[in-house]
Amino acid sequence: MNIRNILAGLTLVLIGSNAVLADKGQIKPFISGSYQQILAASANQPLMLAIWSVDCPSCLKDMDILGKLHEKHPALKIVMLATDDAEALPEIKRIIDSHKLGGLENWAFASDNPEKLRYEIDPAWYGELPRTYFFDAGHQRVGKSGAMSLEEFEAQFSKLKM
């Protein structure tokens, strides 16, 4: 582990400590165990986990759709997870704010081992983006890779029994 990774991790930990206080509008550090924390906080309720990156054009196209979906389905918990490192935090925040997604729960990878974090989410996922998981109230999930249309999102939502 080099000093750059240590500093990046510490930066996200400090941001995360503020996120605990502010919750909405902040970016929480996604570390080992965070995936289970997200699921536990959403026990017995449907959830959508949208995984994206600042360098993913298809992810950015999905952002406008996600904003519309949040307006139409405010009861559905939508969690955003950026796979970028700490150096991208200003850009992550800018993108979230520009798409008016700051009111959602937002996380960013905060580990020098992103492969481990991806494996914790889904051992069959190899990092392709965007990646979206739809969880019903019992947390049975369906994972979809690639950009989706509004209609495709709506079709998945209809299966969640919200």
N, CA and C atoms as a LAMMPS dump frame, in Angstrom:
ITEM: TIMESTEP
0
ITEM: NUMBER OF ATOMS
486
ITEM: BOX BOUNDS ff ff ff
-5.0000000000000000e+02 5.0000000000000000e+02
-5.0000000000000000e+02 5.0000000000000000e+02
-5.0000000000000000e+02 5.0000000000000000e+02
ITEM: ATOMS id mol type element x y z
1 1 1 N 0.853 -1.165 0
2 1 2 C 0 0 0
3 1 3 C 0.903 1.232 0
4 2 1 N 0.651 2.152 -0.917
5 2 2 C 1.497 3.336 -0.967
6 2 3 C 0.838 4.506 -0.249
7 3 1 N 1.589 5.559 -0.047
8 3 2 C 1.115 6.719 0.707
9 3 3 C -0.087 7.369 0.033
10 4 1 N -0.127 7.34 -1.294
11 4 2 C -1.262 7.923 -2.023
12 4 3 C -2.558 7.199 -1.673
13 5 1 N -2.519 5.876 -1.63
14 5 2 C -3.715 5.107 -1.279
15 5 3 C -4.132 5.361 0.162
16 6 1 N -3.148 5.481 1.048
17 6 2 C -3.46 5.757 2.454
18 6 3 C -4.135 7.118 2.585
19 7 1 N -3.574 8.13 1.927
20 7 2 C -4.171 9.463 1.982
21 7 3 C -5.561 9.483 1.356
22 8 1 N -5.737 8.763 0.254
23 8 2 C -7.057 8.693 -0.386
24 8 3 C -8.069 8.061 0.559
25 9 1 N -7.676 6.996 1.215
26 9 2 C -8.573 6.335 2.16
27 9 3 C -8.916 7.227 3.333
28 10 1 N -7.922 7.935 3.867
29 10 2 C -8.169 8.845 4.988
30 10 3 C -9.095 9.983 4.584
31 11 1 N -8.936 10.474 3.364
32 11 2 C -9.815 11.526 2.869
33 11 3 C -11.264 11.055 2.871
34 12 1 N -11.495 9.86 2.362
35 12 2 C -12.863 9.345 2.333
36 12 3 C -13.386 9.06 3.73
37 13 1 N -12.539 8.616 4.633
38 13 2 C -12.979 8.385 6.011
39 13 3 C -13.425 9.702 6.636
40 14 1 N -12.66 10.77 6.416
41 14 2 C -13.044 12.073 6.947
42 14 3 C -14.347 12.559 6.332
43 15 1 N -14.487 12.382 5.035
44 15 2 C -15.743 12.746 4.38
45 15 3 C -16.873 11.897 4.94
46 16 1 N -16.596 10.632 5.143
47 16 2 C -17.605 9.722 5.681
48 16 3 C -18.052 10.108 7.068
49 17 1 N -17.14 10.609 7.895
50 17 2 C -17.537 11.008 9.239
51 17 3 C -18.505 12.176 9.175
52 18 1 N -18.306 13.08 8.225
53 18 2 C -19.268 14.155 8.024
54 18 3 C -20.568 13.624 7.45
55 19 1 N -20.488 12.609 6.604
56 19 2 C -21.686 12.044 5.983
57 19 3 C -22.59 11.417 7.022
58 20 1 N -22.025 10.858 8.063
59 20 2 C -22.846 10.267 9.117
60 20 3 C -23.697 11.338 9.765
61 21 1 N -23.137 12.537 9.92
62 21 2 C -23.876 13.627 10.532
63 21 3 C -24.918 14.209 9.586
64 22 1 N -24.567 14.363 8.318
65 22 2 C -25.457 15.011 7.367
66 22 3 C -26.31 14.028 6.594
67 23 1 N -25.873 12.81 6.457
68 23 2 C -26.525 11.723 5.728
69 23 3 C -26.813 12.111 4.284
70 24 1 N -27.91 12.786 4.01
71 24 2 C -28.262 13.132 2.634
72 24 3 C -27.352 14.245 2.128
73 25 1 N -27.017 14.197 0.864
74 25 2 C -26.193 15.22 0.258
75 25 3 C -24.703 14.992 0.42
76 26 1 N -24.32 13.975 1.137
77 26 2 C -22.909 13.676 1.343
78 26 3 C -22.563 12.361 0.655
79 27 1 N -21.289 12.155 0.454
80 27 2 C -20.808 10.915 -0.153
81 27 3 C -20.148 10.09 0.939
82 28 1 N -20.687 8.921 1.169
83 28 2 C -20.164 8.043 2.214
84 28 3 C -19.066 7.148 1.646
85 29 1 N -18.073 6.796 2.453
86 29 2 C -17.012 5.901 1.987
87 29 3 C -17.499 4.456 1.942
88 30 1 N -17.389 3.833 0.785
89 30 2 C -17.794 2.432 0.609
90 30 3 C -16.562 1.568 0.826
91 31 1 N -16.566 0.861 1.953
92 31 2 C -15.453 -0.002 2.334
93 31 3 C -15.983 -1.418 2.537
94 32 1 N -15.113 -2.327 2.883
95 32 2 C -15.54 -3.692 3.164
96 32 3 C -16.611 -3.662 4.256
97 33 1 N -17.737 -4.289 3.997
98 33 2 C -18.85 -4.309 4.938
99 33 3 C -19.942 -3.297 4.632
100 34 1 N -19.66 -2.313 3.785
101 34 2 C -20.656 -1.284 3.471
102 34 3 C -21.867 -1.849 2.742
103 35 1 N -21.644 -2.824 1.873
104 35 2 C -22.758 -3.423 1.13
105 35 3 C -23.77 -4.021 2.102
106 36 1 N -23.292 -4.769 3.079
107 36 2 C -24.197 -5.356 4.07
108 36 3 C -24.87 -4.27 4.905
109 37 1 N -24.162 -3.19 5.166
110 37 2 C -24.731 -2.062 5.903
111 37 3 C -25.895 -1.448 5.121
112 38 1 N -25.726 -1.282 3.819
113 38 2 C -26.789 -0.735 2.97
114 38 3 C -28.01 -1.648 3.005
115 39 1 N -27.783 -2.951 2.863
116 39 2 C -28.901 -3.896 2.885
117 39 3 C -29.599 -3.891 4.236
118 40 1 N -28.84 -3.862 5.318
119 40 2 C -29.433 -3.874 6.657
120 40 3 C -30.276 -2.623 6.899
121 41 1 N -29.822 -1.488 6.399
122 41 2 C -30.564 -0.24 6.575
123 41 3 C -31.848 -0.214 5.752
124 42 1 N -31.968 -1.132 4.815
125 42 2 C -33.147 -1.201 3.94
126 42 3 C -33.924 -2.488 4.171
127 43 1 N -33.821 -3.04 5.358
128 43 2 C -34.485 -4.313 5.656
129 43 3 C -35.978 -4.225 5.37
130 44 1 N -36.488 -5.241 4.712
131 44 2 C -37.918 -5.385 4.413
132 44 3 C -38.478 -4.295 3.506
133 45 1 N -37.621 -3.665 2.73
134 45 2 C -38.119 -2.689 1.761
135 45 3 C -37.358 -2.825 0.448
136 46 1 N -38.029 -2.531 -0.66
137 46 2 C -37.356 -2.584 -1.959
138 46 3 C -36.229 -1.552 -2.024
139 47 1 N -35.282 -1.828 -2.893
140 47 2 C -34.089 -0.996 -2.997
141 47 3 C -33.528 -1.117 -4.405
142 48 1 N -33.005 -0.006 -4.904
143 48 2 C -32.261 -0.041 -6.156
144 48 3 C -30.86 0.485 -5.875
145 49 1 N -29.848 -0.276 -6.276
146 49 2 C -28.45 0.125 -6.14
147 49 3 C -27.914 0.407 -7.537
148 50 1 N -27.576 1.669 -7.793
149 50 2 C -27.063 2.088 -9.1
150 50 3 C -25.563 2.336 -8.978
151 51 1 N -24.771 1.529 -9.67
152 51 2 C -23.317 1.615 -9.598
153 51 3 C -22.811 2.298 -10.866
154 52 1 N -21.95 3.3 -10.692
155 52 2 C -21.539 4.136 -11.806
156 52 3 C -20.119 4.654 -11.611
157 53 1 N -19.638 5.387 -12.621
158 53 2 C -18.316 6.005 -12.56
159 53 3 C -18.333 7.312 -13.342
160 54 1 N -17.486 8.237 -12.945
161 54 2 C -17.391 9.512 -13.657
162 54 3 C -16.871 9.331 -15.078
163 55 1 N -16.167 8.238 -15.338
164 55 2 C -15.588 7.974 -16.657
165 55 3 C -16.467 7.101 -17.542
166 56 1 N -17.712 6.899 -17.166
167 56 2 C -18.619 5.996 -17.876
168 56 3 C -19.72 6.808 -18.563
169 57 1 N -19.629 7.03 -19.885
170 57 2 C -20.645 7.815 -20.584
171 57 3 C -22.062 7.255 -20.429
172 58 1 N -22.208 5.941 -20.458
173 58 2 C -23.54 5.348 -20.298
174 58 3 C -24.093 5.606 -18.902
175 59 1 N -23.216 5.628 -17.912
176 59 2 C -23.642 5.915 -16.538
177 59 3 C -24.218 7.326 -16.453
178 60 1 N -23.541 8.258 -17.101
179 60 2 C -23.975 9.647 -17.043
180 60 3 C -25.313 9.835 -17.746
181 61 1 N -25.551 9.074 -18.806
182 61 2 C -26.851 9.131 -19.479
183 61 3 C -27.958 8.639 -18.549
184 62 1 N -27.652 7.623 -17.742
185 62 2 C -28.64 7.083 -16.8
186 62 3 C -29.012 8.076 -15.705
187 63 1 N -28.141 9.028 -15.41
188 63 2 C -28.373 9.951 -14.298
189 63 3 C -29.683 10.725 -14.447
190 64 1 N -29.97 11.225 -15.645
191 64 2 C -31.218 11.963 -15.854
192 64 3 C -32.421 11.067 -15.618
193 65 1 N -32.341 9.832 -16.086
194 65 2 C -33.433 8.876 -15.886
195 65 3 C -33.607 8.59 -14.401
196 66 1 N -32.512 8.436 -13.673
197 66 2 C -32.598 8.15 -12.239
198 66 3 C -33.281 9.289 -11.491
199 67 1 N -33.008 10.518 -11.894
200 67 2 C -33.686 11.657 -11.284
201 67 3 C -35.188 11.604 -11.519
202 68 1 N -35.595 11.279 -12.735
203 68 2 C -37.021 11.156 -13.055
204 68 3 C -37.663 10.021 -12.268
205 69 1 N -36.956 8.918 -12.156
206 69 2 C -37.486 7.775 -11.408
207 69 3 C -37.672 8.115 -9.937
208 70 1 N -36.737 8.85 -9.382
209 70 2 C -36.843 9.236 -7.973
210 70 3 C -38.058 10.138 -7.752
211 71 1 N -38.302 11.049 -8.687
212 71 2 C -39.48 11.914 -8.581
213 71 3 C -40.77 11.103 -8.676
214 72 1 N -40.796 10.137 -9.578
215 72 2 C -42.003 9.343 -9.808
216 72 3 C -42.233 8.293 -8.725
217 73 1 N -41.157 7.762 -8.147
218 73 2 C -41.248 6.697 -7.141
219 73 3 C -40.489 7.104 -5.875
220 74 1 N -40.952 8.144 -5.176
221 74 2 C -40.192 8.617 -4.014
222 74 3 C -40.099 7.59 -2.882
223 75 1 N -40.996 6.627 -2.857
224 75 2 C -40.963 5.613 -1.797
225 75 3 C -39.858 4.58 -2.013
226 76 1 N -39.382 4.454 -3.251
227 76 2 C -38.325 3.481 -3.531
228 76 3 C -36.976 4.057 -3.124
229 77 1 N -36.267 3.331 -2.302
230 77 2 C -34.934 3.769 -1.893
231 77 3 C -33.962 3.509 -3.042
232 78 1 N -33.297 4.577 -3.478
233 78 2 C -32.282 4.487 -4.523
234 78 3 C -30.942 4.854 -3.896
235 79 1 N -29.985 3.955 -4.035
236 79 2 C -28.641 4.181 -3.516
237 79 3 C -27.69 4.264 -4.705
238 80 1 N -26.877 5.314 -4.72
239 80 2 C -25.892 5.526 -5.778
240 80 3 C -24.514 5.142 -5.243
241 81 1 N -23.745 4.412 -6.062
242 81 2 C -22.401 3.997 -5.665
243 81 3 C -21.422 4.281 -6.802
244 82 1 N -20.514 5.225 -6.575
245 82 2 C -19.468 5.537 -7.554
246 82 3 C -18.272 4.627 -7.297
247 83 1 N -17.728 4.067 -8.358
248 83 2 C -16.596 3.145 -8.226
249 83 3 C -15.249 3.86 -8.348
250 84 1 N -15.269 5.177 -8.356
251 84 2 C -14.052 5.96 -8.525
252 84 3 C -13.301 6.103 -7.199
253 85 1 N -12.027 6.472 -7.29
254 85 2 C -11.232 6.642 -6.076
255 85 3 C -11.384 8.063 -5.528
256 86 1 N -10.709 8.334 -4.424
257 86 2 C -10.856 9.601 -3.705
258 86 3 C -10.502 10.819 -4.554
259 87 1 N -9.594 10.677 -5.491
260 87 2 C -9.218 11.811 -6.334
261 87 3 C -10.392 12.32 -7.164
262 88 1 N -11.376 11.475 -7.403
263 88 2 C -12.527 11.848 -8.222
264 88 3 C -13.669 12.447 -7.405
265 89 1 N -13.513 12.573 -6.088
266 89 2 C -14.613 13.066 -5.252
267 89 3 C -15.197 14.402 -5.706
268 90 1 N -14.39 15.391 -6.071
269 90 2 C -14.998 16.643 -6.546
270 90 3 C -15.86 16.434 -7.794
271 91 1 N -15.41 15.597 -8.709
272 91 2 C -16.183 15.323 -9.928
273 91 3 C -17.431 14.506 -9.604
274 92 1 N -17.323 13.552 -8.698
275 92 2 C -18.495 12.771 -8.266
276 92 3 C -19.553 13.715 -7.714
277 93 1 N -19.143 14.599 -6.82
278 93 2 C -20.074 15.556 -6.198
279 93 3 C -20.69 16.467 -7.252
280 94 1 N -19.877 16.936 -8.196
281 94 2 C -20.385 17.822 -9.247
282 94 3 C -21.457 17.122 -10.076
283 95 1 N -21.205 15.866 -10.443
284 95 2 C -22.161 15.104 -11.254
285 95 3 C -23.444 14.857 -10.472
286 96 1 N -23.313 14.456 -9.231
287 96 2 C -24.494 14.223 -8.387
288 96 3 C -25.327 15.495 -8.288
289 97 1 N -24.669 16.615 -8.017
290 97 2 C -25.381 17.884 -7.878
291 97 3 C -26.009 18.33 -9.19
292 98 1 N -25.288 18.173 -10.301
293 98 2 C -25.816 18.64 -11.585
294 98 3 C -27.032 17.834 -12.035
295 99 1 N -27.151 16.614 -11.557
296 99 2 C -28.308 15.781 -11.904
297 99 3 C -29.349 15.757 -10.787
298 100 1 N -29.147 16.615 -9.78
299 100 2 C -30.087 16.756 -8.655
300 100 3 C -30.326 15.423 -7.937
301 101 1 N -29.239 14.685 -7.719
302 101 2 C -29.319 13.39 -7.038
303 101 3 C -28.701 13.439 -5.641
304 102 1 N -28.45 14.64 -5.145
305 102 2 C -27.86 14.795 -3.819
306 102 3 C -28.773 14.355 -2.691
307 103 1 N -30.069 14.281 -2.943
308 103 2 C -31.01 13.832 -1.925
309 103 3 C -31.038 12.326 -1.754
310 104 1 N -30.37 11.617 -2.655
311 104 2 C -30.283 10.163 -2.543
312 104 3 C -29.118 9.795 -1.64
313 105 1 N -29.053 8.547 -1.264
314 105 2 C -27.913 8.047 -0.503
315 105 3 C -26.776 7.799 -1.499
316 106 1 N -25.655 8.467 -1.303
317 106 2 C -24.52 8.386 -2.224
318 106 3 C -23.285 7.84 -1.526
319 107 1 N -22.618 6.914 -2.197
320 107 2 C -21.407 6.279 -1.695
321 107 3 C -20.34 6.329 -2.78
322 108 1 N -19.074 6.188 -2.378
323 108 2 C -17.958 6.068 -3.324
324 108 3 C -16.951 5.07 -2.771
325 109 1 N -16.391 4.274 -3.673
326 109 2 C -15.37 3.304 -3.271
327 109 3 C -14.276 4.013 -2.47
328 110 1 N -13.857 3.39 -1.376
329 110 2 C -12.818 3.958 -0.509
330 110 3 C -11.868 2.857 -0.065
331 111 1 N -11.308 2.169 -1.029
332 111 2 C -10.412 1.058 -0.722
333 111 3 C -9.34 0.987 -1.794
334 112 1 N -8.175 0.497 -1.402
335 112 2 C -7.139 0.284 -2.408
336 112 3 C -7.313 -1.073 -3.086
337 113 1 N -8.429 -1.745 -2.785
338 113 2 C -8.727 -3.047 -3.387
339 113 3 C -10.166 -3.052 -3.919
340 114 1 N -10.423 -2.349 -5.048
341 114 2 C -11.787 -2.285 -5.571
342 114 3 C -12.335 -3.646 -5.991
343 115 1 N -11.451 -4.559 -6.374
344 115 2 C -11.911 -5.898 -6.752
345 115 3 C -12.608 -6.585 -5.578
346 116 1 N -12.079 -6.398 -4.379
347 116 2 C -12.693 -6.992 -3.186
348 116 3 C -14.077 -6.395 -2.945
349 117 1 N -14.209 -5.089 -3.126
350 117 2 C -15.505 -4.446 -2.935
351 117 3 C -16.515 -4.953 -3.958
352 118 1 N -16.086 -5.066 -5.215
353 118 2 C -16.99 -5.602 -6.245
354 118 3 C -17.41 -7.017 -5.903
355 119 1 N -16.485 -7.832 -5.432
356 119 2 C -16.778 -9.222 -5.085
357 119 3 C -17.78 -9.292 -3.933
358 120 1 N -17.668 -8.384 -2.963
359 120 2 C -18.624 -8.37 -1.856
360 120 3 C -20.032 -8.073 -2.353
361 121 1 N -20.134 -7.221 -3.355
362 121 2 C -21.445 -6.896 -3.917
363 121 3 C -21.99 -8.08 -4.7
364 122 1 N -21.157 -8.644 -5.566
365 122 2 C -21.608 -9.733 -6.43
366 122 3 C -20.385 -10.464 -6.987
367 123 1 N -20.15 -11.696 -6.544
368 123 2 C -18.994 -12.448 -7.033
369 123 3 C -18.995 -12.657 -8.552
370 124 1 N -20.166 -12.559 -9.181
371 124 2 C -20.26 -12.764 -10.629
372 124 3 C -20.104 -11.459 -11.414
373 125 1 N -19.927 -10.338 -10.714
374 125 2 C -19.783 -9.042 -11.37
375 125 3 C -18.302 -8.72 -11.529
376 126 1 N -17.902 -8.374 -12.753
377 126 2 C -16.494 -8.117 -13.042
378 126 3 C -16.18 -6.646 -13.263
379 127 1 N -17.099 -5.77 -12.925
380 127 2 C -16.819 -4.344 -12.979
381 127 3 C -17.429 -3.585 -14.133
382 128 1 N -18.201 -4.254 -15.001
383 128 2 C -18.814 -3.536 -16.12
384 128 3 C -19.816 -2.518 -15.561
385 129 1 N -19.879 -1.359 -16.247
386 129 2 C -20.723 -0.257 -15.788
387 129 3 C -21.546 0.296 -16.936
388 130 1 N -22.689 0.894 -16.638
389 130 2 C -23.323 0.936 -15.327
390 130 3 C -23.833 -0.446 -14.923
391 131 1 N -23.961 -0.642 -13.637
392 131 2 C -24.489 -1.895 -13.079
393 131 3 C -25.581 -1.496 -12.1
394 132 1 N -26.748 -2.075 -12.258
395 132 2 C -27.886 -1.738 -11.414
396 132 3 C -28.455 -3.008 -10.813
397 133 1 N -28.705 -2.953 -9.517
398 133 2 C -29.327 -4.072 -8.807
399 133 3 C -30.686 -3.622 -8.299
400 134 1 N -31.671 -4.477 -8.506
401 134 2 C -33.03 -4.245 -8.041
402 134 3 C -33.33 -5.289 -6.976
403 135 1 N -33.64 -4.834 -5.772
404 135 2 C -33.921 -5.72 -4.646
405 135 3 C -35.394 -5.607 -4.277
406 136 1 N -36.072 -6.741 -4.139
407 136 2 C -37.433 -6.695 -3.622
408 136 3 C -37.363 -6.562 -2.099
409 137 1 N -38.513 -6.554 -1.427
410 137 2 C -38.54 -6.366 0.023
411 137 3 C -37.803 -7.475 0.766
412 138 1 N -37.737 -8.665 0.189
413 138 2 C -37.001 -9.775 0.796
414 138 3 C -35.536 -9.797 0.39
415 139 1 N -35.134 -8.795 -0.367
416 139 2 C -33.768 -8.612 -0.876
417 139 3 C -33.312 -9.705 -1.833
418 140 1 N -34.287 -10.299 -2.541
419 140 2 C -33.939 -11.096 -3.713
420 140 3 C -33.58 -10.07 -4.781
421 141 1 N -32.471 -10.279 -5.473
422 141 2 C -32.01 -9.236 -6.377
423 141 3 C -31.908 -9.708 -7.817
424 142 1 N -31.994 -8.707 -8.693
425 142 2 C -31.749 -8.885 -10.118
426 142 3 C -30.704 -7.841 -10.486
427 143 1 N -29.63 -8.261 -11.133
428 143 2 C -28.583 -7.344 -11.565
429 143 3 C -28.625 -7.144 -13.065
430 144 1 N -28.466 -5.905 -13.491
431 144 2 C -28.457 -5.559 -14.913
432 144 3 C -27.219 -4.725 -15.216
433 145 1 N -26.505 -5.096 -16.264
434 145 2 C -25.352 -4.317 -16.715
435 145 3 C -25.721 -3.547 -17.968
436 146 1 N -25.176 -2.348 -18.093
437 146 2 C -25.421 -1.52 -19.262
438 146 3 C -26.477 -0.466 -19.001
439 147 1 N -26.521 0.498 -19.901
440 147 2 C -27.505 1.571 -19.796
441 147 3 C -28.907 1.002 -19.979
442 148 1 N -29.855 1.629 -19.313
443 148 2 C -31.248 1.184 -19.398
444 148 3 C -32.134 2.372 -19.759
445 149 1 N -33.218 2.082 -20.454
446 149 2 C -34.194 3.113 -20.783
447 149 3 C -35.14 3.297 -19.598
448 150 1 N -35.903 4.369 -19.633
449 150 2 C -36.906 4.604 -18.599
450 150 3 C -37.871 3.428 -18.521
451 151 1 N -38.253 2.9 -19.672
452 151 2 C -39.189 1.774 -19.713
453 151 3 C -38.586 0.522 -19.076
454 152 1 N -37.293 0.299 -19.299
455 152 2 C -36.634 -0.869 -18.697
456 152 3 C -36.554 -0.736 -17.175
457 153 1 N -36.264 0.474 -16.701
458 153 2 C -36.274 0.698 -15.253
459 153 3 C -37.671 0.457 -14.694
460 154 1 N -38.677 1.007 -15.358
461 154 2 C -40.063 0.854 -14.892
462 154 3 C -40.472 -0.62 -14.86
463 155 1 N -40.05 -1.389 -15.85
464 155 2 C -40.373 -2.82 -15.876
465 155 3 C -39.766 -3.525 -14.667
466 156 1 N -38.551 -3.167 -14.307
467 156 2 C -37.929 -3.762 -13.118
468 156 3 C -38.638 -3.309 -11.846
469 157 1 N -39.013 -2.032 -11.787
470 157 2 C -39.719 -1.523 -10.608
471 157 3 C -41.034 -2.255 -10.396
472 158 1 N -41.726 -2.567 -11.49
473 158 2 C -43.028 -3.235 -11.362
474 158 3 C -42.895 -4.611 -10.722
475 159 1 N -41.722 -5.208 -10.816
476 159 2 C -41.484 -6.525 -10.218
477 159 3 C -41.135 -6.446 -8.735
478 160 1 N -40.876 -5.249 -8.234
479 160 2 C -40.441 -5.094 -6.846
480 160 3 C -41.593 -5.078 -5.848
481 161 1 N -42.807 -4.946 -6.325
482 161 2 C -43.992 -4.921 -5.454
483 161 3 C -43.864 -3.837 -4.392
484 162 1 N -43.698 -2.613 -4.873
485 162 2 C -43.537 -1.476 -3.957
486 162 3 C -44.854 -1.104 -3.326
